[in-house]
Structure formats: structure tokens, C-alpha cells
Amino acid sequence: MNEEGKTRYSDKDLEEFKILIQEKIVKAKEQLELIKSAYMNDGDNGTDDTSPTFKAFEEGSSVMSKESNSQLAIRQEKFIRDLKNALVRVENKTYGICRVTQKLISKERLKLVPHATLSIEAKNMQDK
């Protein structure tokens, strides 16, 4: 079915998107926990009994690793927040409507990027 001319997705479509988004939230939270546990365990990689030179190198790489894990965690938290906001739009029946053009965002795009608020058309205008 063509989305052209429709002002919003049907309740059936919205329910399908809701399930997709909820599944993505569960997976994203699991990934966030993995990132956080890696961050917490970074401090001790079992190198206590190795040479001081290696230990210094390890600490440097540990700091880098903590920073990148921290960045990953921040990005993952934002992703979860964006997905939760998408759920609110589903409940409000405004999900899938481009905030620039007010047209429906294609189902294909929403399946790939369920938290999208811009159509490809609007995104391309923004990128120029």
C-alpha cells in the first residue's frame, strides 16, 4: 500500500512499529549493560604480576578503553532515549510523520531507523 496522501499510519501499522521498537529497546539495554560491565571490569586485566613496563602500557590502554567505552555508553543511552521517544509518538499516533515535511516517513526507513523523525527528503535537505 502506498503511504502517499495518508496523514498517519494505521493503528495496525503503529502496533507493528511498537513491537519492533520495544524489541530494539530490550536489545539496546542488553548492549548497554555489556558496555557498562566491560567498563567496570577494565581496571584489572590480570596483569598485576607482570613487569612494570607492561603494567604502564596496560594502564594507558585501559584509560583509552575506558574513554571509548564511556562514549559508547553515552551513545547507547541516547539511542535508548530516542527509541523511548518513538514509543511516545506511537502512543500519540504521530509516529512516522516527518517533522519537517509533515509527510509519512517510508516504512522501509522506519524499519531500519525506527527512531527516525525525518523523511529521506527532509534529511537530504538538512545535509546540504
Contact map, one row per residue, 1 for C-alpha under 8 A:
11100000000000000000000000000000000000000000000000000000000000000000000000000000000000000000000000000000000000000000000000000000
11110000000000000000000000000000000000000000000000000000000000000000000000000000000000000000000000000000000000000000000000000000
11111100000000000000000000000000000000000000000000000000000000000000000000000000000000000000000000000001010000000000000000000000
01111100000000000000000000000000000000000000000000000000000000000000000000000000000000000000000000000001000000000000000000000000
00111110000000000000000000000000000000000000000000000000000000000000000000000000000000000000000000000000000000000000000000000000
00111111100000000000000000000000000000000000000000000000000000000000000000000000000000000000000000000011000000000000000000000000
00001111100000000000000000000000000000000000000000000000000000000000000000000000000000000000000010000011000000000000000000000000
00000111110000000000000000000000000000000000000000000000000000000000000000000000000000000000111110000001000000000000000000000000
00000111111011000000000000000000000000000000000000000000000000000000000000000000000000000000101100000001000000000000000000000000
00000001111111000000000000000000000000000000000000000000000000000000000000000000000000000000000000000000000000000000000000000000
00000000111111100000000000000000000000000000000000000000000000000000000000000000000000000000100000000000000000000000000000000000
00000000011111110000000000000000000000000000000000000000000000000000000000000000000000000000000000000000000000000000000000000000
00000000111111111000000000000000000000000000000000000000000000000000000000000000000000000000000000000000000000000000000000000000
00000000111111111100000000000000000000000000000000000000000000000000000000000000000000000100101000000000000000000000000000000000
00000000001111111110000000000000000000000000000000000000000000000000000000000000000000000100000000000000000000000000000000000000
00000000000111111111000000000000000000000000000000000000000000000000000000000000000000000000000000000000000000000000000000000000
00000000000011111111100000000000000000000000000000000000000000000000000000000000000000000100000000000000000000100100000000000000
00000000000001111111110000000000000000000000000000000000000000000000000000000000000000100100000000000000000000000000000000000000
00000000000000111111111000000000000000000000000000000000000000000000000000000000000000000000000000000000000000000000000000000000
00000000000000011111111100000000000000000000000000000000000000000000000000000000000000000000000000000000000000100100000000000000
00000000000000001111111110000000000000000000000000000000000000000000000000000000001001100000000000000000000000000100000000000000
00000000000000000111111111000000000000000000000000000000000000000000000000000000000000100000000000000000000000000000000000000000
00000000000000000011111111100000000000000000000000000000000000000000000000000000000000000000000000000000000000000000000000000000
00000000000000000001111111110000000000000000000000000000000000000000000000000000001000000000000000000000000000000000000000000000
00000000000000000000111111111000000000000000000000000000000000000000000000000001001100000000000000000000000000000000000000000000
00000000000000000000011111111100000000000000000000000000000000000000000000000000000000000000000000000000000000000000000000000000
00000000000000000000001111111110000000000000000000000000000000000000000000000000000000000000000000000000000000000000000000000000
00000000000000000000000111111111000000000000000000000000000000000000000000010011000000000000000000000000000000000000000000000000
00000000000000000000000011111111100000000000000000000000000000000000000000000001000000000000000000000000000000000000000000000000
00000000000000000000000001111111110000000000000000000000000000000000000000000000000000000000000000000000000000000000000000000000
00000000000000000000000000111111111000000000000000000000000000000000000000010000000000000000000000000000000000000000000000000000
00000000000000000000000000011111111100000000000000000000000000000000000010011000000000000000000000000000000000000000000000000000
00000000000000000000000000001111111110000000000000000000000000000000000000000000000000000000000000000000000000000000000000000000
00000000000000000000000000000111111111000000000000000000000000000000000000000000000000000000000000000000000000000000000000000000
00000000000000000000000000000011111111100000000000000000000000000000100110000000000000000000000000000000000000000000000000000000
00000000000000000000000000000001111111110000000000000000000000000000100010000000000000000000000000000000000000000000000000000000
00000000000000000000000000000000111111111000000000000000000000000000000000000000000000000000000000000000000000000000000000000000
00000000000000000000000000000000011111111100000000000000000000000000100000000000000000000000000000000000000000000000000000000000
00000000000000000000000000000000001111111100000000000000000000001100110000000000000000000000000000000000000000000000000000000000
00000000000000000000000000000000000111111110000000000000000000000000000000000000000000000000000000000000000000000000000000000000
00000000000000000000000000000000000011111111100000000000000000000000000000000000000000000000000000000000000000000000000000000000
00000000000000000000000000000000000001111111100000000000000001001100000000000000000000000000000000000000000000000000000000000000
00000000000000000000000000000000000000011111100000000000000001000000000000000000000000000000000000000000000000000000000000000000
00000000000000000000000000000000000000001111111100000000000000000000000000000000000000000000000000000000000000000000000000000000
00000000000000000000000000000000000000001111111000000000000000000000000000000000000000000000000000000000000000000000000000000000
00000000000000000000000000000000000000000001111110000000000000000000000000000000000000000000000000000000000000000000000000000000
00000000000000000000000000000000000000000001111111000010010000000000000000000000000000000000000000000000000000000000000000000000
00000000000000000000000000000000000000000001011111000010000000000000000000000000000000000000000000000000000000000000000000000000
00000000000000000000000000000000000000000000011111100000000000000000000000000000000000000000000000000000000000000000000000000000
00000000000000000000000000000000000000000000001111110110000000000000000000000000000000000000000000000000000000000000000000000000
00000000000000000000000000000000000000000000000011111110000000000000000000000000000000000000000000000000000000000000000000000000
00000000000000000000000000000000000000000000000001111111000000000000000000000000000000000000000000000000000000000000000000000000
00000000000000000000000000000000000000000000000000111111100000000000000000000000000000000000000000000000000000000000000000000000
00000000000000000000000000000000000000000000000001111111110000000000000000000000000000000000000000000000000000000000000000000000
00000000000000000000000000000000000000000000001101111111111000000000000000000000000000000000000000000000000000000000000000000000
00000000000000000000000000000000000000000000000000011111111100000000000000000000000000000000000000000000000000000000000000000000
00000000000000000000000000000000000000000000000000001111111110000000000000000000000000000000000000000000000000000000000000000000
00000000000000000000000000000000000000000000001000000111111111000000000000000000000000000000000000000000000000000000000000000000
00000000000000000000000000000000000000000000000000000011111111100000000000000000000000000000000000000000000000000000000000000000
00000000000000000000000000000000000000000000000000000001111111110000000000000000000000000000000000000000000000000000000000000000
00000000000000000000000000000000000000000000000000000000111111111000000000000000000000000000000000000000000000000000000000000000
00000000000000000000000000000000000000000110000000000000011111111100000000000000000000000000000000000000000000000000000000000000
00000000000000000000000000000000000000000000000000000000001111111110000000000000000000000000000000000000000000000000000000000000
00000000000000000000000000000000000000000000000000000000000111111111000000000000000000000000000000000000000000000000000000000000
00000000000000000000000000000000000000100100000000000000000011111111100000000000000000000000000000000000000000000000000000000000
00000000000000000000000000000000000000100100000000000000000001111111110000000000000000000000000000000000000000000000000000000000
00000000000000000000000000000000000000000000000000000000000000111111111000000000000000000000000000000000000000000000000000000000
00000000000000000000000000000000000000000000000000000000000000011111111100000000000000000000000000000000000000000000000000000000
00000000000000000000000000000000001101100000000000000000000000001111111110000000000000000000000000000000000000000000000000000000
00000000000000000000000000000000000000100000000000000000000000000111111111000000000000000000000000000000000000000000000000000000
00000000000000000000000000000000000000000000000000000000000000000011111111100000000000000000000000000000000000000000000000000000
00000000000000000000000000000000001000000000000000000000000000000001111111110000000000000000000000000000000000000000000000000000
00000000000000000000000000000001001100000000000000000000000000000000111111111000000000000000000000000000000000000000000000000000
00000000000000000000000000000000000000000000000000000000000000000000011111111100000000000000000000000000000000000000000000000000
00000000000000000000000000000000000000000000000000000000000000000000001111111110000000000000000000000000000000000000000000000000
00000000000000000000000000010011000000000000000000000000000000000000000111111111000000000000000000000000000000000000000000000000
00000000000000000000000000000001000000000000000000000000000000000000000011111111100000000000000000000000000000000000000000000000
00000000000000000000000000000000000000000000000000000000000000000000000001111111110000000000000000000000000000000000000000000000
00000000000000000000000000010000000000000000000000000000000000000000000000111111111000000000000000000000000000000000000000000000
00000000000000000000000010011000000000000000000000000000000000000000000000011111111100000000000000000000000000000000000000000000
00000000000000000000000000000000000000000000000000000000000000000000000000001111111110000000000000000000000000000000000000000000
00000000000000000000000000000000000000000000000000000000000000000000000000000111111111000000000000000000000000000010000000000000
00000000000000000000100110000000000000000000000000000000000000000000000000000011111111100000000000000000000000000110000000000000
00000000000000000000000010000000000000000000000000000000000000000000000000000001111111110000000000000000000000000000000000000000
00000000000000000000000000000000000000000000000000000000000000000000000000000000111111111000000000000000000000000010000000000000
00000000000000000000100000000000000000000000000000000000000000000000000000000000011111111100001000000000000000000110000000000000
00000000000000000100110000000000000000000000000000000000000000000000000000000000001111111110001000000000000000000000000000000000
00000000000000000000000000000000000000000000000000000000000000000000000000000000000111111111000000000000000000000000000000000000
00000000000000000000000000000000000000000000000000000000000000000000000000000000000011111111111000000000000000000000000000000000
00000000000001101100000000000000000000000000000000000000000000000000000000000000000001111111111000000000000000000000000000000000
00000000000000000000000000000000000000000000000000000000000000000000000000000000000000111111110000000000000000000000000000000000
00000000000000000000000000000000000000000000000000000000000000000000000000000000000000011111111000000000000000000000000000000000
00000001101001000000000000000000000000000000000000000000000000000000000000000000000000001111111000000000000000000000000000000000
00000001000000000000000000000000000000000000000000000000000000000000000000000000000000001111111110000000000000000000000000000000
00000001100001000000000000000000000000000000000000000000000000000000000000000000000001101101111110000000000000000000000000000000
00000001100000000000000000000000000000000000000000000000000000000000000000000000000000000000011111000001110001000001100000000000
00000011000000000000000000000000000000000000000000000000000000000000000000000000000000000000011111100111100000000000110000000000
00000000000000000000000000000000000000000000000000000000000000000000000000000000000000000000000111111111100000000000111001000000
00000000000000000000000000000000000000000000000000000000000000000000000000000000000000000000000011111100000000000000110000000000
00000000000000000000000000000000000000000000000000000000000000000000000000000000000000000000000001111100000000000000010001000000
00000000000000000000000000000000000000000000000000000000000000000000000000000000000000000000000001111110000000000000001001000000
00000000000000000000000000000000000000000000000000000000000000000000000000000000000000000000000011111111000000000000000000000000
00000110000000000000000000000000000000000000000000000000000000000000000000000000000000000000000011001111100000000000001000000000
00110111100000000000000000000000000000000000000000000000000000000000000000000000000000000000000111000111110000000000001000000000
00000000000000000000000000000000000000000000000000000000000000000000000000000000000000000000000111000011111011000000111100000000
00100000000000000000000000000000000000000000000000000000000000000000000000000000000000000000000100000001111111000000001000000000
00000000000000000000000000000000000000000000000000000000000000000000000000000000000000000000000000000000111111100000000000000000
00000000000000000000000000000000000000000000000000000000000000000000000000000000000000000000000000000000011111110000000000000000
00000000000000000000000000000000000000000000000000000000000000000000000000000000000000000000000000000000111111111101001100000000
00000000000000000000000000000000000000000000000000000000000000000000000000000000000000000000000100000000111111111111000000000000
00000000000000001001000000000000000000000000000000000000000000000000000000000000000000000000000000000000001111111100000000000000
00000000000000000000000000000000000000000000000000000000000000000000000000000000000000000000000000000000000111111100000000000000
00000000000000000000000000000000000000000000000000000000000000000000000000000000000000000000000000000000000011111111000000000000
00000000000000001001100000000000000000000000000000000000000000000000000000000000001001000000000000000000000011111111000000000000
00000000000000000000000000000000000000000000000000000000000000000000000000000000011011000000000000000000000001001111100000000000
00000000000000000000000000000000000000000000000000000000000000000000000000000000000000000000000100000000000011001111111000000000
00000000000000000000000000000000000000000000000000000000000000000000000000000000000000000000000111100000100000000011111000000000
00000000000000000000000000000000000000000000000000000000000000000000000000000000000000000000000011110000100000000001111111100000
00000000000000000000000000000000000000000000000000000000000000000000000000000000000000000000000001001011110010000001111111100000
00000000000000000000000000000000000000000000000000000000000000000000000000000000000000000000000000000000100010000000011111110000
00000000000000000000000000000000000000000000000000000000000000000000000000000000000000000000000000000000000000000000011111111000
00000000000000000000000000000000000000000000000000000000000000000000000000000000000000000000000001011000000000000000011111111100
00000000000000000000000000000000000000000000000000000000000000000000000000000000000000000000000000000000000000000000011111111110
00000000000000000000000000000000000000000000000000000000000000000000000000000000000000000000000000000000000000000000000111111111
00000000000000000000000000000000000000000000000000000000000000000000000000000000000000000000000000000000000000000000000011111111
00000000000000000000000000000000000000000000000000000000000000000000000000000000000000000000000000000000000000000000000001111111
00000000000000000000000000000000000000000000000000000000000000000000000000000000000000000000000000000000000000000000000000111111
00000000000000000000000000000000000000000000000000000000000000000000000000000000000000000000000000000000000000000000000000011111
